[in-house]
């Protein structure tokens, strides 16, 4: 009985160090395995080529997103709300993706995206000092970053400037970055009826102007050490795999006052394992030795 109580108490204490109640880590940690992260986001064109609102090769799409629910799959079937009125922290993100390929034509444009190059990052920093400062910390292979936004619920896509809006998504603790590691299964592609981002964003709120698919990997060295991302199927390279698979719709913003030209929503599919931190393993090991000594003393 003593050993059982001690183990339970110590586990609770250690867990509290790495994932406090309401934190995004605590919610992700609640169930190993497959999870579905659902979000909404805003897209803005950082124009570097062609028309001012036309999406062309070399241009960069930048923006922010907020994940509103985490659904536990693998037969668990429960959904946890985050941010808003859930009582849990915000789970947010930002992205910068550069147009690397463009095809098709009116009614059926296709786009392929890649990590934003160094020159474009510098140009973004000059125009958007706030987001530029954050972007300068990213790995060169990164296309998006995910954050625990904290208990302050301030995420918004409405009003303000583009820089101030993105700041409501990047003001928390970075959990990891995601992008391309030159592996099969990676890709970021969009399909739209127009190559004009303003046209995509024009119309009744939520009207669909296209869709997109994402397959990205967590960038080594940027991840939280207590999370291990397994591989999931993507639509790229003959259903190859990556750490994160996503798909979503390009949406009109309606009459919403926002610095963004268009909105979108996306579902990310992940498969995660919770990994004890080295310090936790060391504590458990020391505890085990202590219990052995305790039992020997009692046996003596």
BAMAR-494947 format. One line per field, with one value per residue (C-alpha): residue in three letters; z, y, x negated. Coordinates in nm, 2 decimals. Example, Ala and Ser with C-alpha at 12.3 -4.5 7.8 and 13.67 -1.06 7.14 Angstrom:
BEGIN
rest = c(ALA | SER)
zz = c(0.78 | 0.71)
yy = c(-0.45 | -0.11)
xx = c(-1.23 | -1.37)
This chain:
BEGIN
rest = c(UNK | UNK | UNK | UNK | UNK | UNK | UNK | UNK | UNK | UNK | UNK | UNK | UNK | UNK | UNK | UNK | UNK | UNK | UNK | UNK | UNK | UNK | UNK | UNK | UNK | UNK | UNK | UNK | UNK | UNK | UNK | UNK | UNK | UNK | UNK | UNK | UNK | UNK | UNK | UNK | UNK | UNK | UNK | UNK | UNK | UNK | UNK | UNK | UNK | UNK | UNK | UNK | UNK | UNK | UNK | UNK | UNK | UNK | UNK | UNK | UNK | UNK | UNK | UNK | UNK | UNK | UNK | UNK | UNK | UNK | UNK | UNK | UNK | UNK | UNK | UNK | UNK | UNK | UNK | UNK | UNK | UNK | UNK | UNK | UNK | UNK | UNK | UNK | UNK | UNK | UNK | UNK | UNK | UNK | UNK | UNK | UNK | UNK | UNK | UNK | UNK | UNK | UNK | UNK | UNK | UNK | UNK | UNK | UNK | UNK | UNK | UNK | UNK | UNK | UNK | UNK | UNK | UNK | UNK | UNK | UNK | UNK | UNK | UNK | UNK | UNK | UNK | UNK | UNK | UNK | UNK | UNK | UNK | UNK | UNK | UNK | UNK | UNK | UNK | UNK | UNK | UNK | UNK | UNK | UNK | UNK | UNK | UNK | UNK | UNK | UNK | UNK | UNK | UNK | UNK | UNK | UNK | UNK | UNK | UNK | UNK | UNK | UNK | UNK | UNK | UNK | UNK | UNK | UNK | UNK | UNK | UNK | UNK | UNK | UNK | UNK | UNK | UNK | UNK | UNK | UNK | UNK | UNK | UNK | UNK | UNK | UNK | UNK | UNK | UNK | UNK | UNK | UNK | UNK | UNK | UNK | UNK | UNK | UNK | UNK | UNK | UNK | UNK | UNK | UNK | UNK | UNK | UNK | UNK | UNK | UNK | UNK | UNK | UNK | UNK | UNK | UNK | UNK | UNK | UNK | UNK | UNK | UNK | UNK | UNK | UNK | UNK | UNK | UNK | UNK | UNK | UNK | UNK | UNK | UNK | UNK | UNK | UNK | UNK | UNK | UNK | UNK | UNK | UNK | UNK | UNK | UNK | UNK | UNK | UNK | UNK | UNK | UNK | UNK | UNK | UNK | UNK | UNK | UNK | UNK | UNK | UNK | UNK | UNK | UNK | UNK | UNK | UNK | UNK | UNK | UNK | UNK | UNK | UNK | UNK | UNK | UNK | UNK | UNK | UNK | UNK | UNK | UNK | UNK | UNK | UNK | UNK | UNK | UNK | UNK | UNK | UNK | UNK | UNK | UNK | UNK | UNK | UNK | UNK | UNK)
zz = c(0.00 | 0.09 | -0.24 | -0.44 | -0.28 | -0.32 | -0.69 | -0.75 | -0.55 | -0.73 | -1.07 | -1.01 | -0.89 | -1.19 | -1.44 | -1.30 | -1.38 | -1.76 | -1.83 | -1.60 | -1.60 | -1.89 | -2.09 | -2.44 | -2.35 | -2.08 | -2.34 | -2.60 | -2.33 | -2.22 | -2.48 | -2.68 | -3.05 | -3.32 | -3.27 | -3.50 | -3.45 | -3.60 | -3.66 | -3.84 | -4.00 | -4.20 | -4.52 | -4.65 | -4.96 | -4.93 | -5.29 | -5.45 | -5.81 | -6.06 | -5.97 | -5.62 | -5.54 | -5.78 | -5.63 | -5.83 | -5.80 | -5.55 | -5.35 | -4.98 | -4.80 | -4.44 | -4.16 | -3.83 | -3.71 | -3.39 | -3.31 | -3.14 | -3.07 | -3.02 | -3.09 | -2.95 | -3.20 | -3.17 | -3.02 | -2.75 | -2.94 | -2.71 | -2.80 | -2.59 | -2.65 | -2.63 | -2.60 | -2.62 | -2.32 | -2.27 | -1.96 | -2.14 | -2.29 | -2.65 | -2.91 | -3.19 | -3.49 | -3.76 | -4.11 | -4.40 | -4.72 | -5.05 | -5.39 | -5.57 | -5.85 | -6.03 | -6.29 | -6.44 | -6.53 | -6.45 | -6.25 | -6.18 | -6.05 | -5.87 | -5.64 | -5.47 | -5.17 | -5.01 | -4.70 | -4.74 | -4.86 | -4.67 | -4.89 | -4.86 | -4.48 | -4.47 | -4.68 | -4.45 | -4.15 | -4.30 | -4.37 | -4.06 | -3.78 | -3.52 | -3.73 | -3.89 | -3.55 | -3.48 | -3.83 | -3.79 | -3.51 | -3.73 | -3.89 | -4.26 | -4.34 | -4.13 | -4.28 | -3.96 | -3.59 | -3.31 | -2.98 | -2.64 | -2.63 | -2.25 | -2.04 | -2.19 | -2.46 | -2.71 | -3.05 | -3.32 | -3.70 | -3.68 | -3.68 | -3.63 | -3.86 | -4.00 | -3.76 | -3.45 | -3.55 | -3.60 | -3.26 | -3.09 | -3.23 | -3.15 | -2.80 | -2.62 | -2.58 | -2.90 | -2.90 | -3.23 | -3.59 | -3.90 | -4.25 | -4.51 | -4.44 | -4.81 | -4.74 | -4.92 | -4.80 | -4.77 | -4.97 | -4.94 | -5.23 | -5.30 | -5.57 | -5.63 | -5.88 | -5.90 | -5.86 | -5.71 | -5.33 | -5.30 | -5.53 | -5.31 | -5.01 | -5.16 | -5.11 | -4.83 | -4.51 | -4.54 | -4.91 | -5.05 | -5.30 | -5.31 | -5.10 | -4.99 | -4.86 | -4.63 | -4.53 | -4.31 | -4.06 | -3.72 | -3.75 | -3.54 | -3.25 | -3.24 | -3.07 | -2.71 | -2.57 | -2.41 | -2.74 | -3.00 | -3.34 | -3.53 | -3.90 | -4.05 | -4.41 | -4.64 | -5.00 | -5.14 | -5.31 | -5.34 | -4.98 | -4.82 | -4.46 | -4.25 | -3.90 | -3.97 | -4.24 | -4.31 | -4.54 | -4.55 | -4.75 | -4.88 | -4.75 | -4.82 | -4.53 | -4.60 | -4.44 | -4.15 | -4.09 | -4.10 | -4.23 | -4.42 | -4.78 | -4.71 | -4.45 | -4.44 | -4.21 | -4.18 | -3.99 | -3.89 | -3.82 | -3.59 | -3.40 | -3.08 | -2.79 | -2.46 | -2.37 | -2.01 | -1.97 | -1.88 | -1.54 | -1.48 | -1.57 | -1.34 | -1.05 | -1.11 | -1.12 | -0.79 | -0.64 | -0.75 | -0.57 | -0.27 | -0.26 | -0.29 | 0.00 | 0.20 | 0.14 | 0.24 | 0.56 | 0.64 | 0.57 | 0.79)
yy = c(0.00 | 0.24 | 0.18 | 0.23 | 0.56 | 0.68 | 0.60 | 0.77 | 1.08 | 1.11 | 1.06 | 1.34 | 1.57 | 1.50 | 1.53 | 1.88 | 1.99 | 1.93 | 1.98 | 2.20 | 2.18 | 2.36 | 2.37 | 2.25 | 1.98 | 1.84 | 1.81 | 1.65 | 1.42 | 1.31 | 1.03 | 0.87 | 0.79 | 0.96 | 1.30 | 1.55 | 1.92 | 2.15 | 2.52 | 2.84 | 3.08 | 3.39 | 3.42 | 3.73 | 3.77 | 3.91 | 4.02 | 3.99 | 3.91 | 3.99 | 4.17 | 4.31 | 4.05 | 3.78 | 3.47 | 3.41 | 3.21 | 3.39 | 3.54 | 3.44 | 3.36 | 3.45 | 3.42 | 3.28 | 3.00 | 2.89 | 2.53 | 2.51 | 2.14 | 1.83 | 1.51 | 1.19 | 0.91 | 0.54 | 0.44 | 0.71 | 0.93 | 1.23 | 1.59 | 1.86 | 2.22 | 2.47 | 2.85 | 3.04 | 2.95 | 2.60 | 2.69 | 2.56 | 2.76 | 2.88 | 2.66 | 2.88 | 2.90 | 3.11 | 3.03 | 3.16 | 2.96 | 3.06 | 2.98 | 2.75 | 2.62 | 2.74 | 2.57 | 2.54 | 2.84 | 3.02 | 2.80 | 2.55 | 2.69 | 2.48 | 2.60 | 2.43 | 2.58 | 2.56 | 2.71 | 3.08 | 3.17 | 3.39 | 3.70 | 3.69 | 3.65 | 3.97 | 4.15 | 4.03 | 4.15 | 4.50 | 4.52 | 4.34 | 4.39 | 4.19 | 3.88 | 3.93 | 3.90 | 3.57 | 3.44 | 3.51 | 3.25 | 2.97 | 2.70 | 2.76 | 2.45 | 2.56 | 2.66 | 2.69 | 2.71 | 2.60 | 2.77 | 2.72 | 3.06 | 3.06 | 3.13 | 3.48 | 3.44 | 3.71 | 3.54 | 3.74 | 3.77 | 4.09 | 4.46 | 4.59 | 4.55 | 4.23 | 4.25 | 4.31 | 4.03 | 3.77 | 3.87 | 3.73 | 3.39 | 3.41 | 3.56 | 3.22 | 2.94 | 2.78 | 2.40 | 2.30 | 2.41 | 2.21 | 2.21 | 2.00 | 1.76 | 1.65 | 1.33 | 1.14 | 1.23 | 1.60 | 1.86 | 2.18 | 2.22 | 2.43 | 2.42 | 2.74 | 2.88 | 3.20 | 3.31 | 3.64 | 3.61 | 3.90 | 3.71 | 3.40 | 3.61 | 3.79 | 3.65 | 3.53 | 3.44 | 3.08 | 3.04 | 2.79 | 2.92 | 2.61 | 2.36 | 2.25 | 1.96 | 1.96 | 1.70 | 1.83 | 1.70 | 1.84 | 2.01 | 1.84 | 2.05 | 2.27 | 2.01 | 1.97 | 1.68 | 1.52 | 1.47 | 1.21 | 1.25 | 0.93 | 0.91 | 0.95 | 0.90 | 1.20 | 1.25 | 1.31 | 1.07 | 0.78 | 0.81 | 0.83 | 0.95 | 1.25 | 1.37 | 1.60 | 1.56 | 1.84 | 1.93 | 2.23 | 2.48 | 2.83 | 3.05 | 3.39 | 3.64 | 3.81 | 4.15 | 4.08 | 4.37 | 4.20 | 4.26 | 3.93 | 3.89 | 3.55 | 3.29 | 2.91 | 2.62 | 2.30 | 1.97 | 1.84 | 1.47 | 1.36 | 1.05 | 1.13 | 0.94 | 1.10 | 1.06 | 1.12 | 1.39 | 1.27 | 1.43 | 1.24 | 0.91 | 0.99 | 1.07 | 0.74 | 0.56 | 0.71 | 0.64 | 0.27 | 0.24 | 0.41 | 0.16 | -0.13 | 0.00 | 0.05 | -0.31 | -0.44 | -0.24 | -0.37 | -0.73 | -0.69)
xx = c(0.00 | -0.28 | -0.46 | -0.14 | -0.05 | -0.41 | -0.41 | -0.08 | -0.18 | -0.51 | -0.35 | -0.11 | -0.39 | -0.60 | -0.31 | -0.24 | -0.59 | -0.56 | -0.18 | 0.02 | 0.40 | 0.55 | 0.22 | 0.22 | -0.04 | 0.20 | 0.47 | 0.26 | 0.11 | 0.45 | 0.45 | 0.17 | 0.25 | 0.44 | 0.59 | 0.77 | 0.70 | 0.96 | 0.90 | 0.99 | 0.74 | 0.67 | 0.46 | 0.28 | 0.08 | -0.27 | -0.31 | -0.65 | -0.56 | -0.28 | 0.04 | 0.09 | 0.36 | 0.27 | 0.10 | -0.22 | -0.54 | -0.76 | -0.47 | -0.43 | -0.10 | -0.12 | 0.13 | 0.25 | 0.47 | 0.64 | 0.72 | 1.06 | 1.10 | 0.88 | 1.06 | 0.92 | 0.95 | 0.84 | 1.18 | 1.18 | 1.41 | 1.41 | 1.34 | 1.17 | 1.23 | 0.94 | 0.94 | 1.27 | 1.49 | 1.34 | 1.14 | 0.83 | 0.54 | 0.55 | 0.38 | 0.26 | 0.03 | -0.12 | -0.25 | -0.45 | -0.45 | -0.61 | -0.45 | -0.68 | -0.46 | -0.15 | 0.06 | 0.41 | 0.62 | 0.95 | 1.18 | 0.91 | 0.58 | 0.33 | 0.05 | -0.24 | -0.41 | -0.76 | -0.94 | -0.99 | -1.34 | -1.58 | -1.54 | -1.16 | -1.19 | -1.39 | -1.14 | -0.86 | -1.05 | -1.08 | -0.71 | -0.59 | -0.84 | -0.64 | -0.58 | -0.92 | -1.09 | -0.91 | -0.98 | -1.35 | -1.36 | -1.23 | -1.43 | -1.49 | -1.28 | -0.98 | -0.65 | -0.43 | -0.47 | -0.23 | -0.19 | -0.03 | 0.13 | 0.18 | 0.49 | 0.54 | 0.80 | 0.71 | 0.68 | 0.86 | 0.86 | 1.08 | 0.98 | 0.63 | 0.33 | 0.19 | -0.10 | 0.11 | 0.35 | 0.08 | -0.06 | 0.25 | 0.14 | -0.23 | -0.23 | -0.24 | -0.49 | -0.61 | -0.55 | -0.70 | -0.76 | -0.66 | -0.78 | -0.97 | -1.26 | -1.29 | -1.10 | -0.83 | -0.48 | -0.55 | -0.36 | -0.15 | 0.09 | 0.40 | 0.67 | 0.88 | 1.12 | 0.92 | 0.56 | 0.68 | 0.69 | 0.94 | 1.18 | 1.14 | 1.23 | 1.52 | 1.87 | 2.09 | 1.90 | 1.78 | 1.84 | 1.58 | 1.33 | 1.11 | 0.93 | 0.59 | 0.39 | 0.09 | -0.18 | -0.45 | -0.70 | -0.80 | -1.13 | -1.40 | -1.52 | -1.20 | -0.97 | -0.86 | -1.07 | -0.76 | -0.58 | -0.68 | -0.51 | -0.45 | -0.38 | -0.03 | 0.09 | 0.09 | 0.22 | -0.13 | -0.36 | -0.12 | 0.02 | -0.32 | -0.35 | -0.45 | -0.41 | -0.11 | 0.15 | 0.40 | 0.68 | 0.92 | 1.12 | 1.04 | 1.32 | 1.47 | 1.46 | 1.80 | 1.83 | 1.59 | 1.36 | 1.02 | 0.66 | 0.69 | 0.80 | 0.95 | 1.02 | 0.98 | 1.04 | 0.83 | 0.82 | 0.48 | 0.44 | 0.15 | 0.05 | -0.14 | -0.30 | -0.38 | -0.74 | -0.87 | -1.13 | -1.48 | -1.44 | -1.12 | -1.29 | -1.58 | -1.33 | -1.15 | -1.48 | -1.59 | -1.25 | -1.28 | -1.61 | -1.47 | -1.18 | -1.42 | -1.62 | -1.30 | -1.19 | -1.53 | -1.53 | -1.18 | -1.30 | -1.61)
